[in-house]
Amino acid sequence: MKRFLLPLAVFAGLLIFLAIGLRLNPRDIPSPFIGKPAPMFTLAQLHAPEKTISPQDMAGQVWMLNVWASWCVSCRVEHPLLMEFAKANVVPVIGLNYKDARGDGIKWLREFGNPYLISGFDNDGRVGIDYGVYGVPETFVIDKRGVIRMKHTGPLTPEALTTKILPLIKELKNA
């Protein structure tokens, strides 16, 4: 009888861990970059390959970096909200076209609208990797000093904008 107690205890422990894991939100992936300077990069712009974009171009202002791709279904879901947000001109929204073909990205923005002040073209995904991107879309809020203050994984939602992102942006702009 005692030989069954150890496997039973191990099985019960695994069930407890499984139950805890099932209650966690997979979108709540902690980012080691929160509170740290945004990784530096210089990328060709999506629409103007002869020009570049880098975080230094945004120095002194609060801004958002939205990682997107034409092949991303979730990007299509968040796009109308992103268009609305960009029209409100709350902060500059910079796009990071991630692991995409330049022509596909340009065509996608032409078809669905372009909410971005500028989009950088991250063809090989290296900048996305530097930012710890797990998948697209992901959105970062970056403060006036170039420090990442928030990361939102997955499509933006009205709730995330009103309860988290906009209050943070207001606080950062007044700091």
N, C-alpha and C positions, 0 to 999 in steps of 0.2 A: 504494500500500500504506500509506503514512504517513497518508493521509486517513482510514483506518479505525481507526487507533490511538487517536485522541482519543475518538471515540464508544465504542469498546470499553472504554477506561479509565473513562469516565463511567459506563457500564453496570456495570462491575465494582464501582465505588464505591457505586452505588445498591444492588447486591446485598448488599454488606457491611452497609450501613445497614439494609436490610430484615432481614437475618439477626439483627443485634443487636436490632432492634425487636421481632422475634418472640419473643425470649427474655425480654423485660421483662414484669413482672407489671403489668397495667393497674390493679390495686387499690392499687399503691404510688404513689399520687398525693401528692407532697409538699404539705404544707399550710403556707402562709406564716404561719399563726396559732400554730404550735407555739412555746411559750415567750413568747407575748404574751398580754395580758389578753383574756379572752373579751369579745366585743362585747356592749355593754349593750343591753337591750331591756326593754320592759314589754308583755306580751301578756295578753289576756283568757284565763282558763283555759277549757279545752275543756268541762268539765262544769259550770262556774259562771261564765258570761260576765260577771257583775257583779264577780268577783274577778280579780286579776291575778297574774302570776308574773314574776319578773325574776331575773337572776343575783345581785343583791344579797341576795335572800332566802336564798341558799345560802352566803353569806359565812362563812368560818371552818370550812368542812367540805369534804372531798373529795366530788365528785359526778360523775355521768355524765349527759350530755345525749344522748338517743337521738332522732334525726330519723326519723319514720315517717309513713305514710299508709295509709288504708284501701284505696286502689287499688294499693298496692305489693305485688307478688307476693313479692319477696325479704323483705319485712317479715314476711310470713306464715311464711317459712322460719325466720327467726331468732326468732320470737315465743316458742316453747316454751322455748328456752334463756334468753331474757330473763325469762320468768316464773320460771324456776328460780333465776336470778341474783337477782331482786328478792326472792324468798322467803328467800334466805340473808341478806338485810339487810346486805350488805357496805358499800354506800354508797347514798345516795338516788339513785334513777333518775328523772330528769325527762324527760318526753316533749315533743317538738316536733312537733305534728301539722301537716304541711307540705302546703300547696296542696291542701287537702281541704275537703269540706263538713262542717260541724259535726255534723250528724245522722249522716253516714256514719262519721265517726270514733268517735262515741259508740256507735253500733250495733256497729262492729267490735270495740271493747274489751269490750262486753257479751257478744259472741259468743265471743271468744277469750281473754278475761281481761285484767285491767288490771295491768301490772307497774309502772306509774308512780305515784310519790308525787303528782305533778301533771303534767298535760299543758297546755302552752301552745298556743293556737290561732293558727297562722301561715297564715291563709287566702290571703294574696297572696304568700307566700314571701319576704318582705323580710328577715325574721330569718335564714332559711336562706341567703339570698344573703350577708348580712353575715358568716355563719360559713363561707362558701366551699363550701356544699353543692353537690356535683356531681349527686347523685341520692340516692334513699333506698333502703335505710337507711344512715345514717351515725351513728357514735357518737363522742362526745368525752369525754375524762376531764379534769376541771377541778380544780385544786388548791385549797387553803384560801384562797389569796390571789386566786383568780379567774383564774388563768393556765391556758390550755389546755396540757395536757401531752402529749396523744395524740389522734390522730384515726384511727378505724378506718372504712374505706370498705367498704360492702357488708354482707351479713348477718354478725352475730357467729357465731363458731364455737367449739366447746369448746377447740380448740387455741389460738385467739387469746385466749380468756379465761384459760386456765391458763398460757400461756407469756409473754403480754405484759401484758394488762390487770390481772389480779389481782396480779402482782408489783409493777407500777407503783403500784397503789392502796395496797398494803401499805407501800411506800416512802414515798408521799406522806402517809399517815396518821401515820407515825412521824417525819416531818420537823418 
